[in-house]
């Protein structure tokens, strides 16, 4: 009897608390989504190609109900190069990670360097084509890749400063890889159809296509009057120990504290260099690293009603899932059913704590971020990172406590 009475009292108290503190409910609105920066790029390019632009509509949360930061000045942020647009291309993985490594150079050596994203992209296309031939056409061949591809390319091919290789032809206003990618894909499909699996011959054709659209990368560069190869530039000027970086994922369908394959299409070479950690450790790594002065390369899903370039923020609305229900189960559920995908890489460069929750300053090379009062940036709420961001790359010194759990 006493137990039943206690339960009744608990239920009544809970009901009273619920009625006294109603849950916040976000509302969905239908808007004509705009992306003025991307539209300006397309207008310029389409005028050249003489094409017409189209307008898209979609659903979004009512962003006006969120108590978000209003300016970059509210954030504690760390040295990073200004945002650079990837324009019409799938190069976010390289732009975000290159920006991250530029910040690492400054953090470690207090030197400001702007590196070439397109040099890495060029060689990644070559490596991707070689992998496609080796797999007899069964491997993914797309525009995207992952952060650790930058490490792989630099180790194999070196890197050069941005001034040495832009990937833009004379007079070209923006990057535009549509025709280049289509030609590469068409060629590789023809190789598959004819079963002409000659890697060296295919590489020559692929490089000819790349050279036509983004130019041939330099074999030697001159820095402060000294001639050097891209490998020498990496060793003597960039000076980063690329083995001192680690990438975390949090996927509850496999063992924690072990290395795992990140099974997304852009991990086309099936890298298993991802350390799988519980969600609490994943978020702890982000929160502690950014407070300790580190920046972070981070990637995940940005195709949600809670992110919109004109609003400049990224949140999780309650009609998706209330904040208190974001956990490992809700995260893996969305990853497995495809509603969370690996579609964009960004650079997390700062934070501010507001009403007991973190907001993160995110540098973004995508066009959507160019349409707000802080062009080139988004403000990500920590719930958005917790539910929708799938991978983070950091310097090992920022997360020694988590790395010590490696089995």
TILUMVO-769870 format. One line per 10 residues: number of its first residue (from 1); their letters; for each residue x, y, z of C-alpha. Coordinates in pm, whole numbers. Layout:
NUM) a) X,Y,Z ~ ...
This chain:
1) xxxxxxxxxx) 0,0,0 ~ 280,237,89 ~ 450,160,-244 ~ 131,237,-438 ~ 87,563,-244 ~ 445,665,-319 ~ 398,597,-689 ~ 76,801,-691 ~ 247,1095,-521 ~ 535,1074,-774
11) xxxxxxxxxx) 296,1076,-1071 ~ 98,1371,-934 ~ 420,1565,-868 ~ 547,1486,-1214 ~ 224,1600,-1374 ~ 234,1924,-1178 ~ 594,1987,-1282 ~ 509,1920,-1646 ~ 215,2158,-1640 ~ 423,2423,-1464
21) xxxxxxxxxx) 710,2396,-1714 ~ 568,2326,-2061 ~ 813,2192,-2317 ~ 927,2432,-2586 ~ 782,2335,-2923 ~ 941,2452,-3247 ~ 717,2512,-3545 ~ 779,2431,-3909 ~ 730,2697,-4174 ~ 736,2679,-4552
31) xxxxxxxxxx) 975,2921,-4715 ~ 1121,2989,-5054 ~ 1477,2892,-4973 ~ 1735,3132,-5105 ~ 2109,3110,-5148 ~ 2212,3446,-5287 ~ 2583,3375,-5295 ~ 2542,3049,-5484 ~ 2287,3215,-5713 ~ 2540,3488,-5793
41) xxxxxxxxxx) 2796,3220,-5883 ~ 2546,3036,-6102 ~ 2427,3360,-6262 ~ 2782,3445,-6359 ~ 2858,3094,-6484 ~ 2520,3041,-6649 ~ 2558,3367,-6835 ~ 2875,3217,-6977 ~ 2702,2886,-7052 ~ 2375,3063,-7146
51) xxxxxxxxxx) 2160,2857,-6907 ~ 1858,2946,-6698 ~ 1854,2917,-6316 ~ 1576,2754,-6114 ~ 1431,2829,-5769 ~ 1380,2560,-5503 ~ 1142,2555,-5207 ~ 1170,2356,-4886 ~ 1068,2321,-4523 ~ 1259,2486,-4239
61) xxxxxxxxxx) 1218,2557,-3870 ~ 1109,2902,-3757 ~ 1458,3028,-3675 ~ 1327,3341,-3507 ~ 1233,3146,-3194 ~ 1595,3051,-3109 ~ 1810,3253,-2871 ~ 2123,3223,-3081 ~ 2441,3434,-3101 ~ 2415,3730,-3334
71) xxxxxxxxxx) 2773,3804,-3434 ~ 3115,3645,-3464 ~ 3244,3882,-3196 ~ 3049,3690,-2931 ~ 3266,3381,-2983 ~ 3603,3287,-2842 ~ 3778,3193,-3166 ~ 4123,3091,-3283 ~ 4343,3191,-3574 ~ 4216,3072,-3911
81) xxxxxxxxxx) 4240,3199,-4265 ~ 3934,3384,-4402 ~ 3662,3167,-4560 ~ 3722,3066,-4922 ~ 3441,2950,-5150 ~ 3451,2607,-5310 ~ 3187,2739,-5555 ~ 3038,2472,-5784 ~ 3234,2168,-5672 ~ 3244,1884,-5421
91) xxxxxxxxxx) 3565,1998,-5251 ~ 3436,2070,-4898 ~ 3639,1781,-4754 ~ 3960,1944,-4876 ~ 3871,2307,-4803 ~ 3772,2230,-4443 ~ 4071,2007,-4368 ~ 4321,2237,-4538 ~ 4185,2524,-4330 ~ 4222,2308,-4019
101) xxxxxxxxxx) 4587,2233,-4098 ~ 4655,2602,-4170 ~ 4527,2678,-3820 ~ 4745,2399,-3683 ~ 5053,2556,-3844 ~ 4973,2880,-3667 ~ 4895,2709,-3335 ~ 5224,2518,-3339 ~ 5459,2761,-3514 ~ 5281,3099,-3518
111) xxxxxxxxxx) 5318,3118,-3896 ~ 5044,3229,-4136 ~ 5036,3008,-4447 ~ 4769,2970,-4715 ~ 4786,2627,-4879 ~ 4647,2508,-5212 ~ 4328,2305,-5181 ~ 4326,2225,-5552 ~ 4667,2057,-5544 ~ 4524,1797,-5305
121) xxxxxxxxxx) 4203,1767,-5507 ~ 4400,1705,-5829 ~ 4592,1414,-5685 ~ 4289,1273,-5507 ~ 4111,1246,-5843 ~ 4416,1065,-5982 ~ 4426,824,-5687 ~ 4051,774,-5705 ~ 4071,687,-6075 ~ 4353,442,-6007
131) xxxxxxxxxx) 4142,279,-5737 ~ 3848,257,-5975 ~ 4062,72,-6231 ~ 4211,-161,-5968 ~ 3862,-251,-5845 ~ 3748,-321,-6203 ~ 3491,-45,-6178 ~ 3328,-154,-5852 ~ 3469,132,-5641 ~ 3286,458,-5575
141) xxxxxxxxxx) 3388,745,-5801 ~ 3239,1075,-5688 ~ 3345,1431,-5619 ~ 3370,1389,-5243 ~ 3630,1245,-5009 ~ 3726,1254,-4640 ~ 3954,1456,-4414 ~ 4211,1179,-4383 ~ 4246,1178,-4763 ~ 4431,1508,-4722
151) xxxxxxxxxx) 4687,1335,-4498 ~ 4720,1048,-4746 ~ 4771,1280,-5043 ~ 5021,1502,-4863 ~ 5226,1202,-4754 ~ 5238,1072,-5112 ~ 5253,1394,-5315 ~ 5344,1678,-5080 ~ 5163,2013,-5084 ~ 5217,2363,-5226
161) xxxxxxxxxx) 5111,2715,-5127 ~ 4787,2851,-5271 ~ 4977,3103,-5481 ~ 5155,2821,-5665 ~ 4839,2641,-5778 ~ 4485,2782,-5776 ~ 4306,2536,-6003 ~ 4147,2833,-6184 ~ 4207,2896,-6551 ~ 4289,3246,-6674
171) xxxxxxxxxx) 3991,3472,-6614 ~ 3779,3200,-6450 ~ 3583,3370,-6168 ~ 3485,3065,-5961 ~ 3560,2695,-5933 ~ 3322,2493,-6150 ~ 3386,2119,-6172 ~ 3064,2009,-6338 ~ 3203,1949,-6686 ~ 3531,1813,-6555
181) xxxxxxxxxx) 3365,1556,-6330 ~ 3121,1451,-6600 ~ 3405,1396,-6846 ~ 3606,1197,-6591 ~ 3307,983,-6502 ~ 3214,923,-6866 ~ 3569,819,-6947 ~ 3593,573,-6656 ~ 3256,426,-6744 ~ 3385,368,-7097
191) xxxxxxxxxx) 3690,193,-6952 ~ 3460,-33,-6751 ~ 3241,-106,-7054 ~ 3541,-200,-7266 ~ 3725,-371,-6978 ~ 4041,-181,-7062 ~ 4200,-214,-6718 ~ 4536,-52,-6796 ~ 4606,170,-6496 ~ 4893,370,-6644
201) xxxxxxxxxx) 4704,443,-6966 ~ 4392,544,-6773 ~ 4592,772,-6545 ~ 4735,956,-6846 ~ 4386,1022,-6980 ~ 4254,1128,-6638 ~ 4542,1371,-6590 ~ 4484,1511,-6939 ~ 4122,1584,-6845 ~ 4224,1738,-6513
211) xxxxxxxxxx) 4491,1950,-6680 ~ 4234,2084,-6924 ~ 3996,2204,-6654 ~ 4211,2294,-6352 ~ 4565,2301,-6492 ~ 4866,2082,-6425 ~ 5003,2099,-6070 ~ 5361,2223,-6029 ~ 5642,1972,-5989 ~ 5864,2238,-5827
221) xxxxxxxxxx) 5796,2568,-5655 ~ 6008,2863,-5543 ~ 5982,2976,-5181 ~ 6192,3268,-5053 ~ 6417,3229,-5354 ~ 6470,2858,-5297 ~ 6343,2593,-5538 ~ 6183,2289,-5379 ~ 5948,2003,-5455 ~ 5600,1978,-5298
231) xxxxxxxxxx) 5738,1703,-5069 ~ 6020,1932,-4956 ~ 5771,2214,-4895 ~ 5569,1983,-4670 ~ 5879,1883,-4475 ~ 6067,2213,-4457 ~ 5788,2475,-4449 ~ 5460,2316,-4338 ~ 5642,2094,-4084 ~ 5329,1920,-3953
241) xxxxxxxxxx) 5367,1568,-3816 ~ 5071,1415,-3996 ~ 5082,1105,-3775 ~ 4985,1324,-3479 ~ 4625,1361,-3598 ~ 4334,1134,-3518 ~ 3977,1110,-3644 ~ 3687,1006,-3421 ~ 3348,863,-3511 ~ 3067,755,-3277
251) xxxxxxxxxx) 2880,458,-3421 ~ 2702,238,-3167 ~ 2662,-57,-3405 ~ 3027,-159,-3354 ~ 3272,-187,-3061 ~ 3389,131,-2890 ~ 3754,220,-2835 ~ 3859,33,-3146 ~ 3957,134,-3498 ~ 3680,99,-3753
261) xxxxxxxxxx) 3592,165,-4115 ~ 3380,472,-4173 ~ 3129,313,-4409 ~ 3021,606,-4624 ~ 3064,641,-5004 ~ 3325,918,-4978 ~ 3555,682,-4788 ~ 3610,515,-5124 ~ 3939,351,-5022 ~ 3773,188,-4715
271) xxxxxxxxxx) 4000,351,-4461 ~ 3982,200,-4114 ~ 4173,486,-3953 ~ 3871,601,-3750 ~ 3864,560,-3373 ~ 3512,473,-3260 ~ 3410,628,-2927 ~ 3086,663,-2727 ~ 2886,976,-2795 ~ 2980,1127,-2458
281) xxxxxxxxxx) 3349,1101,-2550 ~ 3278,1235,-2899 ~ 3114,1547,-2757 ~ 3370,1576,-2477 ~ 3647,1582,-2737 ~ 3479,1872,-2917 ~ 3400,2069,-2601 ~ 3738,2025,-2432 ~ 3950,2073,-2745 ~ 3788,2400,-2851
291) xxxxxxxxxx) 3822,2537,-2497 ~ 4189,2441,-2489 ~ 4273,2642,-2801 ~ 4244,2374,-3069 ~ 4033,2396,-3384 ~ 3860,2091,-3533 ~ 3783,1955,-3880 ~ 3432,1816,-3861 ~ 3192,1655,-4107 ~ 2836,1531,-4128
301) xxxxxxxxxx) 2486,1613,-4248 ~ 2369,1965,-4339 ~ 2051,1878,-4534 ~ 1810,1948,-4248 ~ 1520,2186,-4173 ~ 1729,2317,-3881 ~ 2006,2467,-4096 ~ 1963,2750,-4342 ~ 2220,2985,-4488 ~ 2010,3300,-4463
311) xxxxxxxxxx) 1955,3234,-4092 ~ 2321,3149,-4044 ~ 2256,2897,-3766 ~ 2217,2519,-3734 ~ 1980,2372,-3472 ~ 1772,2062,-3408 ~ 1399,2151,-3394 ~ 1174,1969,-3151 ~ 960,1838,-3436 ~ 1268,1639,-3538
321) xxxxxxxxxx) 1368,1529,-3188 ~ 1367,1708,-2848 ~ 1712,1786,-2712 ~ 1686,1545,-2418 ~ 1628,1251,-2654 ~ 1942,1301,-2862 ~ 2157,1000,-2779 ~ 2350,714,-2936 ~ 2030,538,-3042 ~ 1873,838,-3217
331) xxxxxxxxxx) 2207,911,-3381 ~ 2267,559,-3521 ~ 1901,531,-3623 ~ 1939,829,-3854 ~ 2274,712,-3987 ~ 2139,368,-4074 ~ 1817,486,-4237 ~ 2001,749,-4442 ~ 1850,1063,-4291 ~ 2194,1147,-4154
341) xxxxxxxxxx) 2454,1134,-4425 ~ 2814,1236,-4471 ~ 2761,1525,-4710 ~ 2970,1821,-4591 ~ 3296,1906,-4417 ~ 3353,2228,-4219 ~ 3609,2380,-3982 ~ 3507,2446,-3621 ~ 3707,2751,-3506 ~ 3538,2890,-3195
351) xxxxxxxxxx) 3273,2860,-2927 ~ 3047,3054,-2693 ~ 2842,2918,-2404 ~ 2490,3058,-2399 ~ 2221,2958,-2146 ~ 2436,2664,-2040 ~ 2476,2523,-2392 ~ 2751,2556,-2649 ~ 2729,2730,-2982 ~ 3017,2673,-3223
361) xxxxxxxxxx) 3163,2911,-3478 ~ 3198,2709,-3798 ~ 3394,2822,-4102 ~ 3227,2688,-4417 ~ 3342,2686,-4780 ~ 2989,2605,-4900 ~ 2780,2870,-5068 ~ 2494,2857,-4816 ~ 2704,3021,-4547 ~ 2752,3332,-4762
371) xxxxxxxxxx) 2395,3457,-4730 ~ 2378,3589,-4373 ~ 2518,3866,-4155 ~ 2838,3663,-4098 ~ 2924,3538,-4452 ~ 3143,3231,-4464 ~ 3032,3108,-4122 ~ 2754,2920,-3944 ~ 2669,2911,-3576 ~ 2613,2544,-3485
381) xxxxxxxxxx) 2422,2459,-3168 ~ 2579,2171,-2976 ~ 2266,1959,-3035 ~ 2328,1984,-3409 ~ 2682,1858,-3365 ~ 2565,1583,-3130 ~ 2300,1445,-3366 ~ 2420,1528,-3717 ~ 2801,1555,-3720 ~ 2962,1217,-3781
391) xxxxxxxxxx) 3340,1263,-3770 ~ 3593,1495,-3609 ~ 3966,1531,-3673 ~ 4189,1670,-3398 ~ 4549,1684,-3287 ~ 4620,1392,-3056 ~ 4744,1620,-2779 ~ 4390,1755,-2742 ~ 4243,1412,-2663 ~ 4515,1209,-2488
401) xxxxxxx) 4264,1092,-2225 ~ 4043,933,-2492 ~ 4331,790,-2695 ~ 4454,611,-2382 ~ 4147,389,-2409 ~ 4260,235,-2737 ~ 4239,-143,-2715
